[in-house]
């Protein structure tokens, strides 16, 4: 991100705030091109909406498990 023209603090902030790599790849060219911030947020949101669809699909399969077990699965998958 820094090689594309972003400052180091902004690149660190984006890495901490935006978890999905696909959203970072979507936002980065827009930021470098000087697009308005609302366009960057809208594009990243649209890219991340697929996770809402994935979650809705998998919900019936994971609902029988206790909440603690589901949280453990979610955190172990993220690492």
Jmol script that loads the backbone (N, CA, C; Angstrom):
load data "model"
ATOM      1  N   UNK A   1       0.819  -1.192   0.000  1.00  0.00           N
ATOM      2  CA  UNK A   1       0.000   0.000   0.000  1.00  0.00           C
ATOM      3  C   UNK A   1       0.860   1.251   0.000  1.00  0.00           C
ATOM      4  N   UNK A   2       1.949   1.200   0.738  1.00  0.00           N
ATOM      5  CA  UNK A   2       2.835   2.357   0.789  1.00  0.00           C
ATOM      6  C   UNK A   2       3.489   2.579  -0.573  1.00  0.00           C
ATOM      7  N   UNK A   3       3.830   1.498  -1.265  1.00  0.00           N
ATOM      8  CA  UNK A   3       4.435   1.628  -2.591  1.00  0.00           C
ATOM      9  C   UNK A   3       3.453   2.203  -3.606  1.00  0.00           C
ATOM     10  N   UNK A   4       2.165   2.102  -3.316  1.00  0.00           N
ATOM     11  CA  UNK A   4       1.158   2.659  -4.221  1.00  0.00           C
ATOM     12  C   UNK A   4       0.905   4.132  -3.974  1.00  0.00           C
ATOM     13  N   UNK A   5       1.507   4.669  -2.922  1.00  0.00           N
ATOM     14  CA  UNK A   5       1.363   6.107  -2.690  1.00  0.00           C
ATOM     15  C   UNK A   5       0.688   6.486  -1.392  1.00  0.00           C
ATOM     16  N   UNK A   6       0.237   5.519  -0.606  1.00  0.00           N
ATOM     17  CA  UNK A   6      -0.384   5.851   0.676  1.00  0.00           C
ATOM     18  C   UNK A   6       0.690   6.121   1.718  1.00  0.00           C
ATOM     19  N   UNK A   7       0.363   6.962   2.673  1.00  0.00           N
ATOM     20  CA  UNK A   7       1.306   7.204   3.757  1.00  0.00           C
ATOM     21  C   UNK A   7       1.338   5.982   4.679  1.00  0.00           C
ATOM     22  N   UNK A   8       2.398   5.875   5.448  1.00  0.00           N
ATOM     23  CA  UNK A   8       2.547   4.730   6.354  1.00  0.00           C
ATOM     24  C   UNK A   8       1.420   4.698   7.397  1.00  0.00           C
ATOM     25  N   UNK A   9       1.080   5.839   8.049  1.00  0.00           N
ATOM     26  CA  UNK A   9      -0.026   5.777   9.018  1.00  0.00           C
ATOM     27  C   UNK A   9      -1.358   5.362   8.384  1.00  0.00           C
ATOM     28  N   UNK A  10      -1.626   5.849   7.180  1.00  0.00           N
ATOM     29  CA  UNK A  10      -2.878   5.476   6.514  1.00  0.00           C
ATOM     30  C   UNK A  10      -2.878   3.998   6.131  1.00  0.00           C
ATOM     31  N   UNK A  11      -1.748   3.483   5.697  1.00  0.00           N
ATOM     32  CA  UNK A  11      -1.656   2.054   5.363  1.00  0.00           C
ATOM     33  C   UNK A  11      -1.850   1.193   6.606  1.00  0.00           C
ATOM     34  N   UNK A  12      -1.258   1.593   7.737  1.00  0.00           N
ATOM     35  CA  UNK A  12      -1.455   0.854   8.986  1.00  0.00           C
ATOM     36  C   UNK A  12      -2.908   0.922   9.444  1.00  0.00           C
ATOM     37  N   UNK A  13      -3.504   2.099   9.345  1.00  0.00           N
ATOM     38  CA  UNK A  13      -4.909   2.268   9.732  1.00  0.00           C
ATOM     39  C   UNK A  13      -5.814   1.386   8.883  1.00  0.00           C
ATOM     40  N   UNK A  14      -5.540   1.344   7.594  1.00  0.00           N
ATOM     41  CA  UNK A  14      -6.360   0.529   6.703  1.00  0.00           C
ATOM     42  C   UNK A  14      -6.182  -0.958   6.998  1.00  0.00           C
ATOM     43  N   UNK A  15      -4.961  -1.367   7.309  1.00  0.00           N
ATOM     44  CA  UNK A  15      -4.714  -2.773   7.628  1.00  0.00           C
ATOM     45  C   UNK A  15      -5.425  -3.197   8.899  1.00  0.00           C
ATOM     46  N   UNK A  16      -5.519  -2.298   9.861  1.00  0.00           N
ATOM     47  CA  UNK A  16      -6.201  -2.609  11.114  1.00  0.00           C
ATOM     48  C   UNK A  16      -7.716  -2.547  10.979  1.00  0.00           C
ATOM     49  N   UNK A  17      -8.209  -1.652  10.135  1.00  0.00           N
ATOM     50  CA  UNK A  17      -9.649  -1.434  10.024  1.00  0.00           C
ATOM     51  C   UNK A  17     -10.312  -2.388   9.029  1.00  0.00           C
ATOM     52  N   UNK A  18      -9.674  -2.641   7.909  1.00  0.00           N
ATOM     53  CA  UNK A  18     -10.267  -3.458   6.850  1.00  0.00           C
ATOM     54  C   UNK A  18      -9.668  -4.853   6.929  1.00  0.00           C
ATOM     55  N   UNK A  19     -10.504  -5.827   7.278  1.00  0.00           N
ATOM     56  CA  UNK A  19     -10.010  -7.181   7.487  1.00  0.00           C
ATOM     57  C   UNK A  19      -9.917  -7.965   6.190  1.00  0.00           C
ATOM     58  N   UNK A  20     -10.841  -7.781   5.293  1.00  0.00           N
ATOM     59  CA  UNK A  20     -10.865  -8.567   4.063  1.00  0.00           C
ATOM     60  C   UNK A  20      -9.851  -8.014   3.068  1.00  0.00           C
ATOM     61  N   UNK A  21      -8.985  -8.883   2.593  1.00  0.00           N
ATOM     62  CA  UNK A  21      -7.992  -8.466   1.611  1.00  0.00           C
ATOM     63  C   UNK A  21      -8.628  -7.991   0.325  1.00  0.00           C
ATOM     64  N   UNK A  22      -9.765  -8.582  -0.037  1.00  0.00           N
ATOM     65  CA  UNK A  22     -10.432  -8.161  -1.268  1.00  0.00           C
ATOM     66  C   UNK A  22     -10.935  -6.727  -1.158  1.00  0.00           C
ATOM     67  N   UNK A  23     -11.374  -6.320   0.028  1.00  0.00           N
ATOM     68  CA  UNK A  23     -11.820  -4.935   0.209  1.00  0.00           C
ATOM     69  C   UNK A  23     -10.629  -3.981   0.144  1.00  0.00           C
ATOM     70  N   UNK A  24      -9.479  -4.408   0.667  1.00  0.00           N
ATOM     71  CA  UNK A  24      -8.285  -3.569   0.569  1.00  0.00           C
ATOM     72  C   UNK A  24      -7.854  -3.423  -0.892  1.00  0.00           C
ATOM     73  N   UNK A  25      -7.919  -4.521  -1.635  1.00  0.00           N
ATOM     74  CA  UNK A  25      -7.549  -4.455  -3.049  1.00  0.00           C
ATOM     75  C   UNK A  25      -8.534  -3.615  -3.853  1.00  0.00           C
ATOM     76  N   UNK A  26      -9.767  -3.558  -3.402  1.00  0.00           N
ATOM     77  CA  UNK A  26     -10.758  -2.721  -4.069  1.00  0.00           C
ATOM     78  C   UNK A  26     -10.553  -1.252  -3.729  1.00  0.00           C
ATOM     79  N   UNK A  27     -10.251  -0.973  -2.470  1.00  0.00           N
ATOM     80  CA  UNK A  27     -10.141   0.414  -2.016  1.00  0.00           C
ATOM     81  C   UNK A  27      -8.832   1.072  -2.439  1.00  0.00           C
ATOM     82  N   UNK A  28      -7.770   0.313  -2.511  1.00  0.00           N
ATOM     83  CA  UNK A  28      -6.460   0.894  -2.771  1.00  0.00           C
ATOM     84  C   UNK A  28      -6.382   1.665  -4.089  1.00  0.00           C
ATOM     85  N   UNK A  29      -6.790   1.101  -5.218  1.00  0.00           N
ATOM     86  CA  UNK A  29      -6.710   1.886  -6.463  1.00  0.00           C
ATOM     87  C   UNK A  29      -7.606   3.130  -6.426  1.00  0.00           C
ATOM     88  N   UNK A  30      -8.728   3.030  -5.733  1.00  0.00           N
ATOM     89  CA  UNK A  30      -9.607   4.190  -5.627  1.00  0.00           C
ATOM     90  C   UNK A  30      -8.967   5.294  -4.800  1.00  0.00           C
ATOM     91  N   UNK A  31      -8.290   4.910  -3.716  1.00  0.00           N
ATOM     92  CA  UNK A  31      -7.608   5.905  -2.890  1.00  0.00           C
ATOM     93  C   UNK A  31      -6.469   6.568  -3.658  1.00  0.00           C
ATOM     94  N   UNK A  32      -5.711   5.760  -4.389  1.00  0.00           N
ATOM     95  CA  UNK A  32      -4.588   6.296  -5.150  1.00  0.00           C
ATOM     96  C   UNK A  32      -5.084   7.222  -6.257  1.00  0.00           C
ATOM     97  N   UNK A  33      -6.226   6.887  -6.850  1.00  0.00           N
ATOM     98  CA  UNK A  33      -6.783   7.713  -7.930  1.00  0.00           C
ATOM     99  C   UNK A  33      -7.439   8.986  -7.409  1.00  0.00           C
ATOM    100  N   UNK A  34      -7.585   9.093  -6.093  1.00  0.00           N
ATOM    101  CA  UNK A  34      -8.185  10.298  -5.525  1.00  0.00           C
ATOM    102  C   UNK A  34      -9.701  10.293  -5.539  1.00  0.00           C
ATOM    103  N   UNK A  35     -10.302   9.120  -5.526  1.00  0.00           N
ATOM    104  CA  UNK A  35     -11.763   9.019  -5.512  1.00  0.00           C
ATOM    105  C   UNK A  35     -12.297   9.544  -4.179  1.00  0.00           C
ATOM    106  N   UNK A  36     -13.518  10.047  -4.172  1.00  0.00           N
ATOM    107  CA  UNK A  36     -14.106  10.510  -2.910  1.00  0.00           C
ATOM    108  C   UNK A  36     -14.225   9.362  -1.911  1.00  0.00           C
ATOM    109  N   UNK A  37     -14.156   9.708  -0.649  1.00  0.00           N
ATOM    110  CA  UNK A  37     -14.171   8.688   0.399  1.00  0.00           C
ATOM    111  C   UNK A  37     -15.453   7.870   0.377  1.00  0.00           C
ATOM    112  N   UNK A  38     -16.580   8.486   0.031  1.00  0.00           N
ATOM    113  CA  UNK A  38     -17.833   7.732   0.015  1.00  0.00           C
ATOM    114  C   UNK A  38     -17.813   6.664  -1.080  1.00  0.00           C
ATOM    115  N   UNK A  39     -17.103   6.915  -2.179  1.00  0.00           N
ATOM    116  CA  UNK A  39     -16.995   5.921  -3.247  1.00  0.00           C
ATOM    117  C   UNK A  39     -16.145   4.745  -2.775  1.00  0.00           C
ATOM    118  N   UNK A  40     -15.064   5.046  -2.050  1.00  0.00           N
ATOM    119  CA  UNK A  40     -14.203   3.995  -1.522  1.00  0.00           C
ATOM    120  C   UNK A  40     -14.978   3.125  -0.541  1.00  0.00           C
ATOM    121  N   UNK A  41     -15.716   3.761   0.368  1.00  0.00           N
ATOM    122  CA  UNK A  41     -16.513   3.007   1.351  1.00  0.00           C
ATOM    123  C   UNK A  41     -17.600   2.184   0.661  1.00  0.00           C
ATOM    124  N   UNK A  42     -18.254   2.755  -0.346  1.00  0.00           N
ATOM    125  CA  UNK A  42     -19.318   2.025  -1.049  1.00  0.00           C
ATOM    126  C   UNK A  42     -18.761   0.815  -1.786  1.00  0.00           C
ATOM    127  N   UNK A  43     -17.622   0.968  -2.428  1.00  0.00           N
ATOM    128  CA  UNK A  43     -17.021  -0.152  -3.152  1.00  0.00           C
ATOM    129  C   UNK A  43     -16.597  -1.260  -2.191  1.00  0.00           C
ATOM    130  N   UNK A  44     -15.964  -0.882  -1.085  1.00  0.00           N
ATOM    131  CA  UNK A  44     -15.538  -1.889  -0.106  1.00  0.00           C
ATOM    132  C   UNK A  44     -16.746  -2.584   0.515  1.00  0.00           C
ATOM    133  N   UNK A  45     -17.811  -1.847   0.755  1.00  0.00           N
ATOM    134  CA  UNK A  45     -19.026  -2.440   1.317  1.00  0.00           C
ATOM    135  C   UNK A  45     -19.646  -3.432   0.343  1.00  0.00           C
ATOM    136  N   UNK A  46     -19.693  -3.079  -0.920  1.00  0.00           N
ATOM    137  CA  UNK A  46     -20.255  -3.994  -1.916  1.00  0.00           C
ATOM    138  C   UNK A  46     -19.441  -5.276  -2.020  1.00  0.00           C
ATOM    139  N   UNK A  47     -18.121  -5.149  -1.949  1.00  0.00           N
ATOM    140  CA  UNK A  47     -17.272  -6.340  -2.008  1.00  0.00           C
ATOM    141  C   UNK A  47     -17.505  -7.212  -0.780  1.00  0.00           C
ATOM    142  N   UNK A  48     -17.690  -6.583   0.376  1.00  0.00           N
ATOM    143  CA  UNK A  48     -17.864  -7.343   1.614  1.00  0.00           C
ATOM    144  C   UNK A  48     -19.283  -7.892   1.794  1.00  0.00           C
ATOM    145  N   UNK A  49     -20.232  -7.455   1.007  1.00  0.00           N
ATOM    146  CA  UNK A  49     -21.598  -7.977   1.126  1.00  0.00           C
ATOM    147  C   UNK A  49     -21.668  -9.475   0.823  1.00  0.00           C
ATOM    148  N   UNK A  50     -20.686  -9.994   0.113  1.00  0.00           N
ATOM    149  CA  UNK A  50     -20.701 -11.431  -0.157  1.00  0.00           C
ATOM    150  C   UNK A  50     -20.577 -12.241   1.125  1.00  0.00           C
ATOM    151  N   UNK A  51     -19.928 -11.684   2.146  1.00  0.00           N
ATOM    152  CA  UNK A  51     -19.822 -12.396   3.418  1.00  0.00           C
ATOM    153  C   UNK A  51     -21.175 -12.494   4.116  1.00  0.00           C
ATOM    154  N   UNK A  52     -22.028 -11.504   3.901  1.00  0.00           N
ATOM    155  CA  UNK A  52     -23.385 -11.568   4.452  1.00  0.00           C
ATOM    156  C   UNK A  52     -24.143 -12.720   3.800  1.00  0.00           C
ATOM    157  N   UNK A  53     -23.980 -12.858   2.506  1.00  0.00           N
ATOM    158  CA  UNK A  53     -24.654 -13.936   1.784  1.00  0.00           C
ATOM    159  C   UNK A  53     -24.111 -15.297   2.221  1.00  0.00           C
ATOM    160  N   UNK A  54     -22.791 -15.403   2.365  1.00  0.00           N
ATOM    161  CA  UNK A  54     -22.199 -16.658   2.834  1.00  0.00           C
ATOM    162  C   UNK A  54     -22.713 -17.011   4.227  1.00  0.00           C
ATOM    163  N   UNK A  55     -22.766 -16.018   5.090  1.00  0.00           N
ATOM    164  CA  UNK A  55     -23.221 -16.267   6.461  1.00  0.00           C
ATOM    165  C   UNK A  55     -24.672 -16.719   6.491  1.00  0.00           C
ATOM    166  N   UNK A  56     -25.493 -16.094   5.677  1.00  0.00           N
ATOM    167  CA  UNK A  56     -26.898 -16.493   5.634  1.00  0.00           C
ATOM    168  C   UNK A  56     -27.056 -17.923   5.130  1.00  0.00           C
ATOM    169  N   UNK A  57     -26.195 -18.328   4.211  1.00  0.00           N
ATOM    170  CA  UNK A  57     -26.254 -19.692   3.689  1.00  0.00           C
ATOM    171  C   UNK A  57     -25.865 -20.710   4.761  1.00  0.00           C
ATOM    172  N   UNK A  58     -24.816 -20.431   5.536  1.00  0.00           N
ATOM    173  CA  UNK A  58     -24.289 -21.389   6.508  1.00  0.00           C
ATOM    174  C   UNK A  58     -25.031 -21.380   7.839  1.00  0.00           C
ATOM    175  N   UNK A  59     -25.852 -20.391   8.086  1.00  0.00           N
ATOM    176  CA  UNK A  59     -26.527 -20.258   9.379  1.00  0.00           C
ATOM    177  C   UNK A  59     -27.309 -21.503   9.797  1.00  0.00           C
ATOM    178  N   UNK A  60     -28.127 -22.102   8.938  1.00  0.00           N
ATOM    179  CA  UNK A  60     -28.884 -23.283   9.376  1.00  0.00           C
ATOM    180  C   UNK A  60     -28.005 -24.456   9.798  1.00  0.00           C
ATOM    181  N   UNK A  61     -26.830 -24.555   9.216  1.00  0.00           N
ATOM    182  CA  UNK A  61     -25.948 -25.671   9.532  1.00  0.00           C
ATOM    183  C   UNK A  61     -25.240 -25.511  10.877  1.00  0.00           C
ATOM    184  N   UNK A  62     -25.012 -24.264  11.290  1.00  0.00           N
ATOM    185  CA  UNK A  62     -24.273 -24.028  12.527  1.00  0.00           C
ATOM    186  C   UNK A  62     -25.166 -23.683  13.713  1.00  0.00           C
ATOM    187  N   UNK A  63     -26.425 -23.412  13.502  1.00  0.00           N
ATOM    188  CA  UNK A  63     -27.320 -23.037  14.602  1.00  0.00           C
ATOM    189  C   UNK A  63     -27.500 -24.136  15.659  1.00  0.00           C
ATOM    190  N   UNK A  64     -27.449 -25.417  15.323  1.00  0.00           N
ATOM    191  CA  UNK A  64     -27.606 -26.432  16.378  1.00  0.00           C
ATOM    192  C   UNK A  64     -26.476 -26.432  17.413  1.00  0.00           C
ATOM    193  N   UNK A  65     -25.316 -25.864  17.058  1.00  0.00           N
ATOM    194  CA  UNK A  65     -24.187 -25.864  17.981  1.00  0.00           C
ATOM    195  C   UNK A  65     -24.321 -24.721  18.992  1.00  0.00           C
ATOM    196  N   UNK A  66     -23.802 -24.893  20.194  1.00  0.00           N
ATOM    197  CA  UNK A  66     -23.851 -23.820  21.191  1.00  0.00           C
ATOM    198  C   UNK A  66     -23.040 -22.599  20.731  1.00  0.00           C
ATOM    199  N   UNK A  67     -23.419 -21.430  21.234  1.00  0.00           N
ATOM    200  CA  UNK A  67     -22.780 -20.177  20.842  1.00  0.00           C
ATOM    201  C   UNK A  67     -21.263 -20.206  21.106  1.00  0.00           C
ATOM    202  N   UNK A  68     -20.865 -20.733  22.254  1.00  0.00           N
ATOM    203  CA  UNK A  68     -19.440 -20.767  22.595  1.00  0.00           C
ATOM    204  C   UNK A  68     -18.657 -21.589  21.575  1.00  0.00           C
ATOM    205  N   UNK A  69     -19.217 -22.687  21.129  1.00  0.00           N
ATOM    206  CA  UNK A  69     -18.545 -23.533  20.137  1.00  0.00           C
ATOM    207  C   UNK A  69     -18.442 -22.799  18.792  1.00  0.00           C
ATOM    208  N   UNK A  70     -19.514 -22.103  18.403  1.00  0.00           N
ATOM    209  CA  UNK A  70     -19.488 -21.348  17.146  1.00  0.00           C
ATOM    210  C   UNK A  70     -18.460 -20.227  17.199  1.00  0.00           C
ATOM    211  N   UNK A  71     -18.356 -19.550  18.340  1.00  0.00           N
ATOM    212  CA  UNK A  71     -17.348 -18.495  18.476  1.00  0.00           C
ATOM    213  C   UNK A  71     -15.936 -19.071  18.404  1.00  0.00           C
ATOM    214  N   UNK A  72     -15.744 -20.227  19.016  1.00  0.00           N
ATOM    215  CA  UNK A  72     -14.440 -20.878  18.967  1.00  0.00           C
ATOM    216  C   UNK A  72     -14.098 -21.248  17.507  1.00  0.00           C
ATOM    217  N   UNK A  73     -15.075 -21.758  16.784  1.00  0.00           N
ATOM    218  CA  UNK A  73     -14.843 -22.067  15.369  1.00  0.00           C
ATOM    219  C   UNK A  73     -14.486 -20.816  14.564  1.00  0.00           C
ATOM    220  N   UNK A  74     -15.187 -19.745  14.836  1.00  0.00           N
ATOM    221  CA  UNK A  74     -14.947 -18.505  14.094  1.00  0.00           C
ATOM    222  C   UNK A  74     -13.569 -17.937  14.389  1.00  0.00           C
ATOM    223  N   UNK A  75     -13.152 -17.975  15.621  1.00  0.00           N
ATOM    224  CA  UNK A  75     -11.850 -17.414  15.951  1.00  0.00           C
ATOM    225  C   UNK A  75     -10.707 -18.304  15.501  1.00  0.00           C
ATOM    226  N   UNK A  76     -10.926 -19.619  15.494  1.00  0.00           N
ATOM    227  CA  UNK A  76      -9.851 -20.511  15.029  1.00  0.00           C
ATOM    228  C   UNK A  76      -9.719 -20.439  13.516  1.00  0.00           C
ATOM    229  N   UNK A  77     -10.797 -20.148  12.800  1.00  0.00           N
ATOM    230  CA  UNK A  77     -10.720 -20.029  11.350  1.00  0.00           C
ATOM    231  C   UNK A  77     -10.033 -18.740  10.938  1.00  0.00           C
ATOM    232  N   UNK A  78     -10.108 -17.719  11.783  1.00  0.00           N
ATOM    233  CA  UNK A  78      -9.510 -16.427  11.444  1.00  0.00           C
ATOM    234  C   UNK A  78      -8.006 -16.417  11.652  1.00  0.00           C
ATOM    235  N   UNK A  79      -7.495 -17.359  12.414  1.00  0.00           N
ATOM    236  CA  UNK A  79      -6.046 -17.354  12.673  1.00  0.00           C
ATOM    237  C   UNK A  79      -5.297 -18.262  11.759  1.00  0.00           C
TER     238      UNK A  79
END
end "model"
wireframe off; spacefill off
backbone 0.3
color backbone group
